[in-house]
Amino acid sequence: MVPAWTVAPPSSLIVFQKPYALDFKVFWIVMHSLHEIIFIVALCYNWKIKKRRNLMVAVFLAHLSVRIWTLIYFAPTLMEFQRLPYSDTVDLILKEKAMQWRNLNIVRVVLFFMLNFLLICVLKIKEKDDE
């Protein structure tokens, strides 16, 4: 989806126009909220295992940093693109901004995957290794 709307704005922003506009805001709010609630529950269940707890807190703080980056940059910029009126033209400044968003989004997604993979590794630490 991201490559489609970032390729040639504002003409490629048609995917955000009514009546068939795509708006993933509610989906992502729900999914991120569920992810973070599950993360906090897992942290609570693993709190007594010191090795896990310390690493999980570190991963959670890194995750929160990426989420703050999302809330400060990605979400507002995407909403700005969604508000732009459709046009058959290509605006080079908008295209550059969209490409920057896309490239940084790739970094963000890779960070989220790495953090989740790290969390899985942390959860595999045996309790007896805590001694």
N, C-alpha and C positions, 0 to 999 in steps of 0.2 A: 504494500500500500504506500509506504513512504516514497519509494522511487517514482511512483506514478504522479503524485502531487508535487514533488520537488523538481521535476524535469524541466518545466517551462512555465512558471507562474507569470502572470495570473491566469493564462489559458488553461493550465493543468489543474487549477483550483476548482474546476467544475465539479469535482467529486464532493466538494463541501457546499455546493449550491442546492437550494430547495428545488423541487419537492423531494428529491431523493438524496439529500445531503447525508454524508456519513459523519457521525459524531460519536466518537468512542469515549467521551469524557466519563459518562456514568460507568461504563465497562471498566475503565482503568482505575477509577476511584474505588470501585468494589473490589477488583482483583488485588490492587496494592494494599487495601485495608485488610482483606482476608490474609494475605501473605504476612503482613506485619503482626496481625493478631496471632496467627499460628506460630510465628517466630517467637513472640513474647511468651506464649504458652510453653513452647519447647524450652525456652530459657528458664522458665519457672520450674519445669520438671527436671531440668538438668543442673539446677543451681547448686546442689550439694556436691557435685563432681567438679572440683576446683579447676582441673585442666580444661574441661569442657566449658565451664562457666566463663573463665577468662577469655578463651578464644571466641566463644559465642558473643560475648559483650563486644569484643573488638570487631567481629564481623558485623554485628548489629549496628555499631557506630559508623562503620564504613558504609553500610547499607543506607543508614539515615542521611549520610552525607550525599550520597547519590540521589536520594529522594528529595533532599533540599535543593540540589542542583536542578532536578526536574521541576520543582515548584517555582523556582526563581527564574529559570530560563526556558525550559522546553515547553511546559504547559502554556505560559503566556504568549510565547512566540507562535505556537501552533494556533492558539485562539485568535491571534492577530491575523494569521493567514486565512483562517476560516471566515473572518469578517470581511475580507477583501472581496470586492465585486468581481464577477467574472468578466473577462475581456478576451478577445481573440488574439491579443498581442502577447509578446513575451517581453517582460521588463527585466533587463540584465541585472539591475541592482537587486530586485526581488529574487531572481534566479540565484544570484550569489548568496543571498541570505538563506534561501531554501537549501542550497548545497551545504552551507556551513551547518545548518540545523541537522541535515541528514548525516553528515560526517561525524558531528559530535554525538548524534544519536547512536551511531554504530559503536562509538567508544562507550557510551552509557550502557548499551545492551550487553556488550562484552563484559563490562564491569559487573553488571547484575548477574550474568551467568557465572563469572568467576567467583563472586561472593556466594552464590547458591551452591556451587560445587564445593567451595571451601567449607560451607556450613555442613554439607553432607559428610565431608571428611572429618570434621570436628565431632559430629554425632557418632562417628564410628569409634572414637577413642573409648577404650574399655575402662570401666569403672575402677578395676583393680590397678590400672596404670596410675591412678591418682595418689597412690601411697608413696 
